[in-house]
């Protein structure tokens, strides 16, 4: 008997997932628990094994398409079996052309509130717009193309997929919802081992957050939630985009332990093998572009956190110490914070506390 495999509940309130990569092909025989498909969730790629043994009869969701929880992804059975009965509930189909979304027999327009607002302002009926966004979403470009604001076709277009799509959505939400302010100050890194820079900064951040709890918080509705854990996200650049694995309990760990954990997580992020729980639940984020960092950055707060710290490029520079010009290894520390939760004075005091710890060595 043919078995329809549906996108399972991925937990944590997720209602949909993107098919990042199929690990099987139609007609392929497989055993139970063989790798079946990779699903891109909020921040991580999850490999799902096959719950059935048999032959892959039909793949209903192509790579790059977004399916809701409960949608039939693939039918597994014996060669020659019909897939009609297995795929009848729910009956999803693939729209052709510029759209690659799975929809039910009554298609609904997929567009963010911002895009809907722009469409209303321009007098564009969303039902008449051809979607080019990932998962069949209508983009601002699509709406403005119909309104005549941009050319209908210009340049090479690639759909947002996988981690890049999630980064775009996450950054757009953070920029839209968080009124952020950035504070910057110089820091003397002469007493910091650059080989363990991130670990040292994470340690200083975690210790300082204990004294400044409003930077280790969440804004939920009309309440500020002060968190009693110090799980620090560390931004890692990968081939797919920026990933933020989480160092748990950073306030109770020593620098050597933090350094080993950060390196382990960074390797996992670049290899694309981190589990979803390893990139969720951070309370504060630290980011550094290393040699590519400029003098300073204005980092975007990692929603739903309320603050983020970035490290500017560290180099030997002339500075004044006790009335004399000397050469010291300096850089900048920048803190972007949600001004609804954190006052500017407190953000500055927090930043100075971190710098004091780093300069003390």
Secondary structure as a PSIPRED ss2 file (coil, helix, strand):
# PSIPRED VFORMAT (PSIPRED V4.0)

   1 X C   1.000  0.000  0.000
   2 X C   1.000  0.000  0.000
   3 X E   0.000  0.000  1.000
   4 X E   0.000  0.000  1.000
   5 X E   0.000  0.000  1.000
   6 X E   0.000  0.000  1.000
   7 X C   1.000  0.000  0.000
   8 X C   1.000  0.000  0.000
   9 X C   1.000  0.000  0.000
  10 X C   1.000  0.000  0.000
  11 X C   1.000  0.000  0.000
  12 X C   1.000  0.000  0.000
  13 X C   1.000  0.000  0.000
  14 X C   1.000  0.000  0.000
  15 X C   1.000  0.000  0.000
  16 X E   0.000  0.000  1.000
  17 X E   0.000  0.000  1.000
  18 X E   0.000  0.000  1.000
  19 X E   0.000  0.000  1.000
  20 X E   0.000  0.000  1.000
  21 X E   0.000  0.000  1.000
  22 X E   0.000  0.000  1.000
  23 X C   1.000  0.000  0.000
  24 X C   1.000  0.000  0.000
  25 X C   1.000  0.000  0.000
  26 X C   1.000  0.000  0.000
  27 X C   1.000  0.000  0.000
  28 X C   1.000  0.000  0.000
  29 X E   0.000  0.000  1.000
  30 X E   0.000  0.000  1.000
  31 X C   1.000  0.000  0.000
  32 X C   1.000  0.000  0.000
  33 X C   1.000  0.000  0.000
  34 X C   1.000  0.000  0.000
  35 X E   0.000  0.000  1.000
  36 X E   0.000  0.000  1.000
  37 X E   0.000  0.000  1.000
  38 X E   0.000  0.000  1.000
  39 X E   0.000  0.000  1.000
  40 X E   0.000  0.000  1.000
  41 X C   1.000  0.000  0.000
  42 X C   1.000  0.000  0.000
  43 X C   1.000  0.000  0.000
  44 X C   1.000  0.000  0.000
  45 X E   0.000  0.000  1.000
  46 X E   0.000  0.000  1.000
  47 X E   0.000  0.000  1.000
  48 X E   0.000  0.000  1.000
  49 X E   0.000  0.000  1.000
  50 X C   1.000  0.000  0.000
  51 X C   1.000  0.000  0.000
  52 X C   1.000  0.000  0.000
  53 X C   1.000  0.000  0.000
  54 X E   0.000  0.000  1.000
  55 X E   0.000  0.000  1.000
  56 X E   0.000  0.000  1.000
  57 X E   0.000  0.000  1.000
  58 X E   0.000  0.000  1.000
  59 X E   0.000  0.000  1.000
  60 X C   1.000  0.000  0.000
  61 X C   1.000  0.000  0.000
  62 X C   1.000  0.000  0.000
  63 X C   1.000  0.000  0.000
  64 X C   1.000  0.000  0.000
  65 X C   1.000  0.000  0.000
  66 X E   0.000  0.000  1.000
  67 X E   0.000  0.000  1.000
  68 X E   0.000  0.000  1.000
  69 X C   1.000  0.000  0.000
  70 X C   1.000  0.000  0.000
  71 X C   1.000  0.000  0.000
  72 X E   0.000  0.000  1.000
  73 X E   0.000  0.000  1.000
  74 X E   0.000  0.000  1.000
  75 X E   0.000  0.000  1.000
  76 X E   0.000  0.000  1.000
  77 X E   0.000  0.000  1.000
  78 X C   1.000  0.000  0.000
  79 X C   1.000  0.000  0.000
  80 X C   1.000  0.000  0.000
  81 X C   1.000  0.000  0.000
  82 X C   1.000  0.000  0.000
  83 X C   1.000  0.000  0.000
  84 X H   0.000  1.000  0.000
  85 X H   0.000  1.000  0.000
  86 X H   0.000  1.000  0.000
  87 X H   0.000  1.000  0.000
  88 X C   1.000  0.000  0.000
  89 X C   1.000  0.000  0.000
  90 X C   1.000  0.000  0.000
  91 X C   1.000  0.000  0.000
  92 X C   1.000  0.000  0.000
  93 X E   0.000  0.000  1.000
  94 X E   0.000  0.000  1.000
  95 X C   1.000  0.000  0.000
  96 X C   1.000  0.000  0.000
  97 X C   1.000  0.000  0.000
  98 X C   1.000  0.000  0.000
  99 X C   1.000  0.000  0.000
 100 X C   1.000  0.000  0.000
 101 X C   1.000  0.000  0.000
 102 X E   0.000  0.000  1.000
 103 X E   0.000  0.000  1.000
 104 X C   1.000  0.000  0.000
 105 X C   1.000  0.000  0.000
 106 X C   1.000  0.000  0.000
 107 X C   1.000  0.000  0.000
 108 X C   1.000  0.000  0.000
 109 X C   1.000  0.000  0.000
 110 X C   1.000  0.000  0.000
 111 X E   0.000  0.000  1.000
 112 X C   1.000  0.000  0.000
 113 X H   0.000  1.000  0.000
 114 X H   0.000  1.000  0.000
 115 X H   0.000  1.000  0.000
 116 X H   0.000  1.000  0.000
 117 X H   0.000  1.000  0.000
 118 X H   0.000  1.000  0.000
 119 X H   0.000  1.000  0.000
 120 X H   0.000  1.000  0.000
 121 X H   0.000  1.000  0.000
 122 X H   0.000  1.000  0.000
 123 X C   1.000  0.000  0.000
 124 X C   1.000  0.000  0.000
 125 X C   1.000  0.000  0.000
 126 X H   0.000  1.000  0.000
 127 X H   0.000  1.000  0.000
 128 X H   0.000  1.000  0.000
 129 X C   1.000  0.000  0.000
 130 X C   1.000  0.000  0.000
 131 X C   1.000  0.000  0.000
 132 X C   1.000  0.000  0.000
 133 X C   1.000  0.000  0.000
 134 X H   0.000  1.000  0.000
 135 X H   0.000  1.000  0.000
 136 X H   0.000  1.000  0.000
 137 X C   1.000  0.000  0.000
 138 X E   0.000  0.000  1.000
 139 X C   1.000  0.000  0.000
 140 X H   0.000  1.000  0.000
 141 X H   0.000  1.000  0.000
 142 X H   0.000  1.000  0.000
 143 X H   0.000  1.000  0.000
 144 X H   0.000  1.000  0.000
 145 X H   0.000  1.000  0.000
 146 X H   0.000  1.000  0.000
 147 X H   0.000  1.000  0.000
 148 X C   1.000  0.000  0.000
 149 X C   1.000  0.000  0.000
 150 X C   1.000  0.000  0.000
 151 X C   1.000  0.000  0.000
 152 X C   1.000  0.000  0.000
 153 X C   1.000  0.000  0.000
 154 X C   1.000  0.000  0.000
 155 X C   1.000  0.000  0.000
 156 X C   1.000  0.000  0.000
 157 X C   1.000  0.000  0.000
 158 X C   1.000  0.000  0.000
 159 X C   1.000  0.000  0.000
 160 X C   1.000  0.000  0.000
 161 X C   1.000  0.000  0.000
 162 X H   0.000  1.000  0.000
 163 X H   0.000  1.000  0.000
 164 X H   0.000  1.000  0.000
 165 X H   0.000  1.000  0.000
 166 X H   0.000  1.000  0.000
 167 X H   0.000  1.000  0.000
 168 X H   0.000  1.000  0.000
 169 X H   0.000  1.000  0.000
 170 X H   0.000  1.000  0.000
 171 X H   0.000  1.000  0.000
 172 X H   0.000  1.000  0.000
 173 X H   0.000  1.000  0.000
 174 X H   0.000  1.000  0.000
 175 X H   0.000  1.000  0.000
 176 X H   0.000  1.000  0.000
 177 X H   0.000  1.000  0.000
 178 X C   1.000  0.000  0.000
 179 X C   1.000  0.000  0.000
 180 X E   0.000  0.000  1.000
 181 X E   0.000  0.000  1.000
 182 X E   0.000  0.000  1.000
 183 X E   0.000  0.000  1.000
 184 X E   0.000  0.000  1.000
 185 X E   0.000  0.000  1.000
 186 X E   0.000  0.000  1.000
 187 X E   0.000  0.000  1.000
 188 X E   0.000  0.000  1.000
 189 X C   1.000  0.000  0.000
 190 X C   1.000  0.000  0.000
 191 X C   1.000  0.000  0.000
 192 X C   1.000  0.000  0.000
 193 X C   1.000  0.000  0.000
 194 X H   0.000  1.000  0.000
 195 X H   0.000  1.000  0.000
 196 X H   0.000  1.000  0.000
 197 X H   0.000  1.000  0.000
 198 X H   0.000  1.000  0.000
 199 X H   0.000  1.000  0.000
 200 X H   0.000  1.000  0.000
 201 X H   0.000  1.000  0.000
 202 X H   0.000  1.000  0.000
 203 X H   0.000  1.000  0.000
 204 X H   0.000  1.000  0.000
 205 X H   0.000  1.000  0.000
 206 X H   0.000  1.000  0.000
 207 X H   0.000  1.000  0.000
 208 X H   0.000  1.000  0.000
 209 X H   0.000  1.000  0.000
 210 X H   0.000  1.000  0.000
 211 X H   0.000  1.000  0.000
 212 X C   1.000  0.000  0.000
 213 X H   0.000  1.000  0.000
 214 X H   0.000  1.000  0.000
 215 X H   0.000  1.000  0.000
 216 X C   1.000  0.000  0.000
 217 X E   0.000  0.000  1.000
 218 X E   0.000  0.000  1.000
 219 X E   0.000  0.000  1.000
 220 X E   0.000  0.000  1.000
 221 X C   1.000  0.000  0.000
 222 X C   1.000  0.000  0.000
 223 X E   0.000  0.000  1.000
 224 X E   0.000  0.000  1.000
 225 X E   0.000  0.000  1.000
 226 X E   0.000  0.000  1.000
 227 X C   1.000  0.000  0.000
 228 X C   1.000  0.000  0.000
 229 X C   1.000  0.000  0.000
 230 X C   1.000  0.000  0.000
 231 X C   1.000  0.000  0.000
 232 X E   0.000  0.000  1.000
 233 X E   0.000  0.000  1.000
 234 X E   0.000  0.000  1.000
 235 X E   0.000  0.000  1.000
 236 X E   0.000  0.000  1.000
 237 X E   0.000  0.000  1.000
 238 X E   0.000  0.000  1.000
 239 X C   1.000  0.000  0.000
 240 X C   1.000  0.000  0.000
 241 X E   0.000  0.000  1.000
 242 X E   0.000  0.000  1.000
 243 X E   0.000  0.000  1.000
 244 X E   0.000  0.000  1.000
 245 X E   0.000  0.000  1.000
 246 X E   0.000  0.000  1.000
 247 X E   0.000  0.000  1.000
 248 X C   1.000  0.000  0.000
 249 X C   1.000  0.000  0.000
 250 X H   0.000  1.000  0.000
 251 X H   0.000  1.000  0.000
 252 X H   0.000  1.000  0.000
 253 X C   1.000  0.000  0.000
 254 X C   1.000  0.000  0.000
 255 X H   0.000  1.000  0.000
 256 X H   0.000  1.000  0.000
 257 X H   0.000  1.000  0.000
 258 X H   0.000  1.000  0.000
 259 X H   0.000  1.000  0.000
 260 X H   0.000  1.000  0.000
 261 X H   0.000  1.000  0.000
 262 X H   0.000  1.000  0.000
 263 X H   0.000  1.000  0.000
 264 X H   0.000  1.000  0.000
 265 X H   0.000  1.000  0.000
 266 X H   0.000  1.000  0.000
 267 X H   0.000  1.000  0.000
 268 X H   0.000  1.000  0.000
 269 X H   0.000  1.000  0.000
 270 X H   0.000  1.000  0.000
 271 X H   0.000  1.000  0.000
 272 X C   1.000  0.000  0.000
 273 X C   1.000  0.000  0.000
 274 X C   1.000  0.000  0.000
 275 X C   1.000  0.000  0.000
 276 X H   0.000  1.000  0.000
 277 X H   0.000  1.000  0.000
 278 X H   0.000  1.000  0.000
 279 X H   0.000  1.000  0.000
 280 X C   1.000  0.000  0.000
 281 X C   1.000  0.000  0.000
 282 X C   1.000  0.000  0.000
 283 X C   1.000  0.000  0.000
 284 X E   0.000  0.000  1.000
 285 X E   0.000  0.000  1.000
 286 X E   0.000  0.000  1.000
 287 X E   0.000  0.000  1.000
 288 X E   0.000  0.000  1.000
 289 X C   1.000  0.000  0.000
 290 X H   0.000  1.000  0.000
 291 X H   0.000  1.000  0.000
 292 X H   0.000  1.000  0.000
 293 X C   1.000  0.000  0.000
 294 X C   1.000  0.000  0.000
 295 X C   1.000  0.000  0.000
 296 X C   1.000  0.000  0.000
 297 X C   1.000  0.000  0.000
 298 X C   1.000  0.000  0.000
 299 X C   1.000  0.000  0.000
 300 X C   1.000  0.000  0.000
 301 X C   1.000  0.000  0.000
 302 X C   1.000  0.000  0.000
 303 X C   1.000  0.000  0.000
 304 X C   1.000  0.000  0.000
 305 X C   1.000  0.000  0.000
 306 X C   1.000  0.000  0.000
 307 X E   0.000  0.000  1.000
 308 X E   0.000  0.000  1.000
 309 X E   0.000  0.000  1.000
 310 X E   0.000  0.000  1.000
 311 X E   0.000  0.000  1.000
 312 X C   1.000  0.000  0.000
 313 X C   1.000  0.000  0.000
 314 X C   1.000  0.000  0.000
 315 X E   0.000  0.000  1.000
 316 X E   0.000  0.000  1.000
 317 X E   0.000  0.000  1.000
 318 X E   0.000  0.000  1.000
 319 X E   0.000  0.000  1.000
 320 X E   0.000  0.000  1.000
 321 X E   0.000  0.000  1.000
 322 X C   1.000  0.000  0.000
 323 X C   1.000  0.000  0.000
 324 X E   0.000  0.000  1.000
 325 X E   0.000  0.000  1.000
 326 X E   0.000  0.000  1.000
 327 X E   0.000  0.000  1.000
 328 X E   0.000  0.000  1.000
 329 X E   0.000  0.000  1.000
 330 X E   0.000  0.000  1.000
 331 X E   0.000  0.000  1.000
 332 X E   0.000  0.000  1.000
 333 X E   0.000  0.000  1.000
 334 X E   0.000  0.000  1.000
 335 X E   0.000  0.000  1.000
 336 X E   0.000  0.000  1.000
 337 X E   0.000  0.000  1.000
 338 X E   0.000  0.000  1.000
 339 X C   1.000  0.000  0.000
 340 X C   1.000  0.000  0.000
 341 X C   1.000  0.000  0.000
 342 X C   1.000  0.000  0.000
 343 X C   1.000  0.000  0.000
 344 X H   0.000  1.000  0.000
 345 X H   0.000  1.000  0.000
 346 X H   0.000  1.000  0.000
 347 X H   0.000  1.000  0.000
 348 X H   0.000  1.000  0.000
 349 X H   0.000  1.000  0.000
 350 X H   0.000  1.000  0.000
 351 X H   0.000  1.000  0.000
 352 X H   0.000  1.000  0.000
 353 X H   0.000  1.000  0.000
 354 X H   0.000  1.000  0.000
 355 X H   0.000  1.000  0.000
 356 X H   0.000  1.000  0.000
 357 X H   0.000  1.000  0.000
 358 X H   0.000  1.000  0.000
 359 X H   0.000  1.000  0.000
 360 X H   0.000  1.000  0.000
 361 X C   1.000  0.000  0.000
